[in-house]
Amino acid sequence: MGNLKFRNAELADLNKIVAIYNSTIASRMVTADVEEVSVESKVQWFSEHNTETRPLWVVEDADGQMIGWVSFSSFHERSAYSGTVEVSIYLDESCRGKGYGKTILQYCIDNAGKFGVNNLVALIFLHNEPSLKLFRYFGFEDWGSLPNVAVLDGIERSLVILGKRI
């Protein structure tokens, strides 16, 4: 797992970034989107990332193939929250459950300070046990919960807010 490469995403990567994101929707485990999103709808989101404070990294294997992506997004637009970011990790279907998430999350923790980040926050569905397990493995703590805030296929789902001080 240590041979993963992280690089800043380029606009040319957006098609694959969106494809990986869309591949998670059907599971109803990862996102509250219930229909696939378009590349066009993610252009503004892409532009909200930057290499100084809000990176969007492409994760590549030793062969240079994109296996996933990870982003730091502003937790809130008010400036007092600038040191807190939401971390999001998305893996290609063929790469899930193989330990890549640990390598990626460790990279985020190790590099957060370079971006002025002192708190990492993750918003995870309560029924997404693999993601909860991953973040808790790295010492993320329960900072809050939003009970039954999403409805996926007629089923109410709760959101857990996990956080880690860096």
Sequence and secondary structure as in RCSB ss.txt:
>XXXX:A:sequence
MGNLKFRNAELADLNKIVAIYNSTIASRMVTADVEEVSVESKVQWFSEHNTETRPLWVVEDADGQMIGWVSFSSF
HERSAYSGTVEVSIYLDESCRGKGYGKTILQYCIDNAGKFGVNNLVALIFLHNEPSLKLFRYFGFEDWGSLPNVA
VLDGIERSLVILGKRI
>XXXX:A:secstr
 TT EEEE  GGGHHHHHHHHHTTGGGTSS S  S   TGGGHHHHHT BTTTB EEEEE TTS EEEEEEEEES
 SSGGGTTEEEEEEEE GGGTTSSHHHHHHHHHHHHGGGGT  EEEEEEETT HHHHHHHHHTT EEEEEEEEEE
EETTEEEEEEEEEEE 
